[in-house]
Amino acid sequence: MNMSEFYSEYLFYRSEQAAQNTSLIYSIIESCKMNGLRPVKYIADVLRKLVSGDTDYMALLPMNIAK
């Protein structure tokens, strides 16, 4: 594989990964909105809980967070 082919595959992988990440972020935001949560506050709260060692992942979903 020459450098041109390698670079093309790398760019394709990176763009595919970026698209998946963007889709995930929009899903989280829309789930928050549907459940009456503020997305930025929800994400900050979930990250804080994960860092503190919370492992009940189902309880961290937007639909399971108390408003």
Beta strands, then each sheet from edge to edge (+ up, - down):
end
